[in-house]
Amino acid sequence: MRSRLSPALLALLLLPLAACERAAGPKEGAGGGAAAANPDAPTLELFVMSQCPYGVQVVDAAAEAKKKLGPDLNLVIDYIGQGTAGNLSSMHGPSEVKGDLAQVCARELAPDRYLDMTVCQNQDMRSVATNWKQCAEKSGIDVAALGACIDGEQGQKLLAASFDRAKARGATGSPTMYLGGEKYEGGRKARDFMRAACAAMGEKPAAACKEIPVPPKVSAVFLSDARCAECDIRGLEPRLRSILGGIEVKHLDYGSPEGKALYDQLVAAGAGFQHLPAVLLGPEVEKDSEGYPEIERFLRPVGDYRELRLGGTFDPKAEICGNDGVDDDGDGAADCKDKDCAETLGCRPRKPKTLDLFVMSQCPYGARALIAAQEFVDHMGKDVKLSVHFIGDEQGGQLRSMHGQPEVDEDIREICAIDSYGKNYQWMKYLSCRSKDYKSPDWQGCASEAGMKPEVIQACFDGKGKKLLAQSFAFSSSLGIDASPTFLANNTRTFNAITPGEIQRQYCQDNPGLAGCATPLPGAADPAAGGAAPAAAGGQCN
């Protein structure tokens, strides 16, 4: 019953909120940007990193908006980093610091031309440490003076001050944005910045505001089901609004007469509609020349609507497991007694001293979990039975996994190792070895190191391996498990861990009193500290 959104669509919809996050505000003229000639112009503040793709995206769009609005928009750009003058650092390394230096120095030396240079650099953000020379020359900025600032004390002081302004604003994610002193979380295109700035001007908008096209109105229905905990899609509304500026949303629940009637109408349309949640757009979406091209590939006609293919898997007419004995599908059996619920996590029988691990073989977190699992199994001995399963899917007979065909191929080799060398966890030696360098093509070396014959693994790979992996994918999917790594303790409870100590702590919580639980392994999280471990105890690919 779990609802899993389409990864490609989710990436598109999440983009408006994406940021480069650094681990653990200025007024007009305090940061980057030429002073606005209009004293009443709203101020757009951007806090970015020069090599963060999301920061680059908003700088380019804001620069375009500034070019069109001119003195009626004050644009202020500052940078996110750490340290003091002479000892500065940033998330993407020394090259990013050099790019930041180039941009703050250009702003200081040529405030009316530095945006041109910055946009030029952004065309190849990976080269901001070096491309400032050609971009400065192209923008009419004195290259010699700029170089002296970048390499000298002046640049260090300017960038340190910029870092301090970002810190004062609490900006750790690139981009962090403010408009008129208020946190800005709207769209990230030039048109979005212009509309927001023009709205902030009140009753006296700039002349350029009249040139901004008004987006066409697009009706939308968000159809969901309150009984489905993972079907809440309200958070998608502002993200979709950043793509379709004129969207008008109506939220409906399947439990309401109107919601059920709409659902039945869509099913009757014969387009294969069945699962929730669903976002249904009116056909007028095709008139939005700016937003429609971005989402067109995710739309399909369903009745009078264009359905945004979210990839939901909740069937509102099927049995819902664990809702206090309600027979949802009317077949005379409710909850765990219904055949559709028998294999779900909440209905599975308890199997003490068992541990299942679900992974993607080329997920960095999954690899760490496999290495840690071997240490855990060696420590616990006969007090644990470990099984490993793989996460992916099959479409049209083609096996697929998040990290591409190389991951599928390695999944097959690993499941072949499990199938062919099942005694005494010999297979675990191969999986652990491969996890230490999972991108290496030398799988034969790990097979030999684990005491296996590479030709045995290859024969399985060429024979039944794909069938074994398809079965493993199907098993993971049946439990609704799609994040690597995920552990299943005693056949009933899932948890995430990537250190031996955290695996032990979680496992022993369900299996107390075992001899192997008495001696702690390294890397356990401290529950009293909110789960924080000395080394990261979690992390997943999903």
N, C-alpha and C positions, 0 to 999 in steps of 0.2 A: 504493500500500500504506500510505499515511500515515493515521494515526488522528487524527481531529479531533473533540474532544468538543463536545457541544452547548453553545453560548455561554451560553444561559439557565441550563442546569443547572450549568455550570461556575461561573457567577456565584454561584449558590445555595450550592454546595459550598465555594467559596473564601471566602465571607463570614465564617466563623468565624476565618479568619486575616487578614482584611483590616485595613488600618490606613492612617491619614493619616501619611505619612512626612515628617519634617522633614529637609532636606538637612543635609547634614553638620553606700541606701534607709532611708526613714524607719521608725522604730519607732512604737509606739502613741503618739498625741498629737503626733507630729512634723509630721504633715500634716493633711489634712482628715478630719473625722469626730469625733463626740462620743466621749469616752473610754469604753471598755467597762467596765461594772460587774463583769463576770466577768474576772478577771485571766488565766484560762486560755483565753480566747476566741481563736480563730485570727484573724489579721489579713489582710484582703484589701486590697492596695494597687493603686490604679488611677492610671496616668499618662496624662492625656488632653489634648485641645484642645477648648475649649468649642463650637467650630463644626465639629468633625469628626463626621460622621454615625456612624462606628464607635465613637468615644469616647462620644457621646451614648447610643448603644445600650447599652453596658455600664454606664454610670452609672445609667440608668433601671432596668436589670435588677438591678444590685447594690443600689440603693436599695430595691427591692422585697424582695430577700433580707434586707437589714438590717432592714427593717420587720417581717418575719416572725420573724427570729431574735433581734431586739432586742439585749440585752447579750451574747449568745453569739456575736456577730460584730463585730469591730472593723473598720470601713470607713475607709480612708485614701485621700483623693483629692488628687493634685497635678497640676500643669499643665506642659505642655511648651512652651518658648519660649526666647528668647535675650535677652541684654542685662542691664543693671544698673538699679537703681532710678532712675527718671526717664528711662530710655531702653530701654524694653521693647518687644519685637516678637514676633509669632507667625505661624505659617504662613498663616493666613487673614486677616491684616491687623489694622489698629487696632480694628475692631469685635470681633474675637475677644479681643484684649487687654482691652478694656472688659468683655466677658463674663467673662473669667477674674478680673478685679479684683472684679466684683460677687460672684462665688462665693467667693473667698478671704476677702473682707470679711464676707460673710454667715456664713461658717464661724467667723470670729473673734468676731463680735458675738452670734451666736445658734447655737451648735453643735448645739442640739437641734432646730432648725427649718430650718437652711440646706439640708438635702437636699430638703425640700418645695419650697423656692424654686427649687432647681436643676432638679428634675423639671418644675416649672411652666415654667421658661425653655426647657427642652428640647423642649417642644411646638412651639416655633417657634425652632429654633436659629439661624436667620439673623438673628434680632432680639435676641440676648442682650445687645447693647450698650444696648438701650433697654427691653426688657420686664422688667428687674429690678425696676422700680418697682412695677408692678402685681402681680408675683409676690411681692415682699417684703411688700406690703400684705396680699395673700391669705394669706401664711404667718405673719403676725403679727410681722414684723420691722420695727423702727423705720426708716422710709424716710429720714428726715433724717440719722440717724446713719450709715446705710449709704451715702448719697450723699457724706457728708463723707469717709468712708474711701476710697471709690472715687476721688474727685477729689483726695485728699490724699496726704501722704507715707506715711501708714500703709499704704494699699493698695499703693503701689509697693514698700515693703519686704516686705510679705507675699507679693506675687506673685514678686518677685525671689528670695525664699527658696524658694518653691515650685519655680520654674524650676531653682534650684540643686539641689534634692533630686532632681528628675527627671534632671538631668545626671549627678549622682553615681550614679544607678542605671543610667546608659547608656540611658535611655529617649528614643528619637527618633521612635518610631512610636506613634500614638494609635489604640487603647489599647495600653499595655504593662502587664502585670498580674503580680502576685506574690501567692501565698497561702502563709502560714506561712513566708515568706522564700524560697520556691522559685518559679521562673518558672511562671506558669500559662498553659496554652494549651488549656484545655478549652472547653466550650460557653459561650455568652454569654447564656443566658437565666437568669432568676431561679432556676429549678429547678436549673440546672447549678451556679450559685454555691452554692446551699444544699446540694446533694449533696456538692460538693467540701469545703465548710466542715465539714459534719457528719462526713465521712470523716476530716478532719484532727483532729477532737476525740477520736479514739481510742475507748477503751472506755467513755467517759462522754459520749455525745452529748447535746445539749440536748433538752428535751422536744419542741420544735418539729420536731426531725428526724424524729420518728415520724409526722408528718403529711405528709411528702413522699411522694407516690405512687411505688411501685416500677415502673419502666417494664417493659412486657411483653418477654419474650425474642423476638428476631427472628433467625431463621437467615439467613445470607447466604453466597453463593458468589461469590468474585472469580475469574472465569475469564479467563485471559490466555494469551499465547504468548511464550515467552522469545526466539523468533526475531524478534519485532517490537520494535525498539528504542523505539518510541513508544507501546507498549501497557502500560507499567508503571503500574498504578493503585493501588499499595499506599498511596500518599500520600493517597488518598481515604478510607481507613479511619477515621482520627481525625476527619476532617471530617464523615463520615456518622454517626459515633458521637455527634457533638454534636447531631444531629437525632433519631436513634433510639438512645436511651440504653441499651436492652437488646440491642443487636445483637451477634451472635456470628458472627464471620467465619471462613470456610474458604477458603484460597487454592488454586486448582488451575491447573495449566499444561496447555495442549492437548497437549503432548508426552508427558504421562503417560497410561497406559491409562485411568485414571478420568476424566481431563480430556477425552480424545477420546471416550469413551463418553457423557459428559454432553453434549458438543457435538453428537454425532450424534443423541442423543435429542431435543435442542432443535430441531434442523433438521427432524427427522421429525414434530415436533408441528404443523408446517404453519402457523406464525404468521409466516413470513418471516424467521426468525432465520438470520443468516449471518455477521455480522462480530464481531470482537473488538476491544478488550476488552469484557467484559460483567460487570455487577453483577446478580446474581440473588437476589432476596429471597423468603423463604417467604411464603405467603399470610397468615400470622399478622401480617404488617406492618400489615394493615388494622385490627388491634385496638389499635394504638398511637395513641390519640386525640390525642396531642400532636405526634408527628413525622409521622404519615401524611399529614395535610392539607397539609404543606409540600411533599411530594414526589409527591403523588398524580398531578398532571398530567404527571409525567415517567415514569410507570409504564405498562407494558402487559403483559397476560398472555401468557406463553410456557410451554406445558406446565403443570407444577405450580408454576411460579414467577411472580414479578412482576419483569419486567426493567426496570432503571433505564436509560432510553434515553440512553446516553452519546454516541451518534453516531459510534462507532468505525467504521473502514472497512477493517480488516485481515481478509482472507479467508485462513484458515489452510490452505485446500486449493488456493489459487492459487500460481502461481510466485512465489518470493521472489527478487528480483533481487540478484545479487552475493553469493551464499553458496557460493562455491567450487565451482561446477559441479554442484550438486545439482539434479536434475530433480524439483522439488517436486510438480508437477501431473501427471507421468508422460506428457507428450505427446511425448517424445523430444527436446525442446529445453530447454536450461538457461540461466539468467541472461539475458544480453543477446541470445542467439539466440532466446529465447522471444518471441513476438509481444506478450505482455503487458508485457514489460520494455523493448521497443525504444525507447519514447519517454521513459523515466524518465531523470533527470538523469545517473545513473552510466553510462548506455548511449548517450547522445547523442553524435554525432560532434563533434569539436572544430572550431570555426569562428573562426579568428584574427581579431582586430580587430573583433569584434562585441560589442555590449552591449545586453542587454534589461532593461527596467525595468518592474516589476509594482507597480501602485499602486491606491489608492482615491482618487478625485479630491478628496474632502473630508476626508481624513485629514491632520492638520497636518504629520505627518512626511513623508507622501507629497508634499504640496504643497512642502515645503522641498526634497525630493529633486528634484522636477521643475524648480524654479528653479535649483538647483545643477547639474542635468544640462545645462541650456542653456548655462551658463557653461563647463562642461567640454567640450561638443561644439564650441562656438565656438573654444575654445582648441586642441582636438586636430585640427580640420579633417577632412581625408579619412582620417585614421588611426583613425577609429572609425565604425561603422555602428550607430546607436542605434534601437531599436524600443521602443515603449511598449505595455503590455498592462494590463488591468484585472482587479481581484479582486472576485468576487461569486459568486452562484449563481443557478440558475433552478429554480423549483419550480412545477409545474403551469402552465407557460407564463409565469409571473410572474418578472421579473428582480428580484433583491434584492441589497442591499449593506449593509454595516455601518451607515452613517450615514443610511439611509433613502432614500425616493424622490427627494429633491433630489440625492443623490449619484448615483443611477442616471441621472437626467436629465442631469446634467453629464457623467457617463461617456459617455453617448450622444453628446452634442455634441462631446466631445473626440475620440472615435473617428471621428466624422464629419469633424472637421477633419483628422485623420490620413489618412483615406480620400480626401478631396476636395482636399487641398493637400499632397501628399506630396513635392513637389520642394524641395530645398535646405532642408529642415527648416522650411518656413514654418509648419507646424502647431505646431512647438515654441514659436513666439512666442505663439500663442494659449494653449497649455497653461501656459506660464510666467506669462502675464498673469493668467489665471484663478486660478492658484495663489497669487498675491499677495493676493487677496481672494476666496477661493473661496466665501464665503457670500453675496457680492453677487449680486443677480438680474440685474445688467447684463452678461450674456455678450455682447450685441451690441457693446458698446463695445470689448471685447477682440478680437472678430472684426474690427472695422474697424481697430483699431490694428495687427493682424497682416496687414492688406491682404487680408482675406477678405470675401466678401459674406455678410452674415447670412442672407439668404434661401436661399443654397446650403446652409448648415448646417441651417437649419430644414427644408428639403426632405428632406435626408438623415434628420433626426430623425424626421420624419413617415413616412418610407419604410423604407429598409433599415437604419436605425441600430440598431434593436433586435436584428436578426439579427447585425449585426457585433459588438455587445456580447456577445451570447450566445456567439458563437464565441470571443471574447477570454476570457470567464469560463471557458469549457470548457478552453481552452489552459492557463490558469493552474492550474486544478484538476488537469489531467492531470499537471502537474509537482509537485503537492503544495505549491504556493506559495499561502499565505493570509495573509501578513504584508506590510503596506504601510509603507515601500517595501522591495522585494527586488530586487537587481540580479543578473543572470546574465551572467558574463563568458565569452566564447568558447564559449558554449553548454554549458558544463560545470560552472562553479563559481558558487555564490551568495554574496552578501555584502550587508551593510546599510550605507548611508551617507546622510548628508543635507547634506554639505558638498562643494564642488567639489574640494577637496584630497584628501578621503578617497576620493571616486570615482576620482580620478586615481591615487592610491597603489595602490588595489586593482586597477584596470584595468591599470596598467603592470606590476604583479606578474606578470600573465599575458601581457603583451605588451611585454617589455622592448626597449629600444633605439629606441623611436619618438621622433621629434623633439619631440613635445609632452610627453614624459615628462621632459625635461631641465629644464624650468622649473616649479618647484612652484607649485601653486595654493593658495589659503588654506584652512585648516581641516583639514589632514591629521592623523590620529592618529599618535602616536609609538609604534611597536611595542615599543620598549624600555621604555616607561612603561606597559605593559599595555594599550595601545590608547587611552589617554586623549588627547583632543584639546583644544586651547585652547578651542574651542567644541564643544558636543556633536556628535559625529560619528555618532551613531546614535539609534535610537528608532523604534518601529513600532506601527501599529494592527493587531491580530490577534485 
